[in-house]
Amino acid sequence: MLERLIASFENCPIVHRGDYNYFIHPITDGVPWVEPALLREVATAMIKALDLDGVDRIVAAEAMGIPVGSIISFMTDLPMNIVRKREYLLPGEVPIHQVTGYSKGQLFLNGVRKGERVVIVDDVISTGGTTRALLAALDRVGAEVSDICFAIRRGNADIGRPYKALVTVEVTDRVQVIDRYF
């Protein structure tokens, strides 16, 4: 398991954003394209890694959490909430200020209710900024986060609670997988 994901790092371009070496990858950027078999492998592995017992819904952040979350939703019949980069001004909408290693911005949480059990899925964790902000928003609405899983971990971000990652990578002049969940 994870052979496609691990092989997909062999030719990742690296771009420099300030002091940050940013790797470009189909799962994290959708570039140059996303192979269905790779997406299926990631989603299947996440389903195996996640504790889905009693979960009411999947929470996935825009943008690249959406493809992974959608496939998991389809495969498990669990509804998915997308944390959007756009404000909708719906009743109960929770703004989320996020700061990452290379950007900052606003996200908006809608539709998650008090007492619901959720899992968070996303493409990558590096600084943990987005996830820490999302966890605070879910706490504000009274949701219980059952589990968290990322396709890729870069570094060792502390988000204040345990989480899972399918692979851990190190980025220098190339991307190297240094650990894997399965």
Order of alpha helices (4+ residues) and beta strands (2+ residues): alpha-beta-beta-alpha-alpha-beta-alpha-beta-beta-beta-beta-alpha-beta-beta-beta
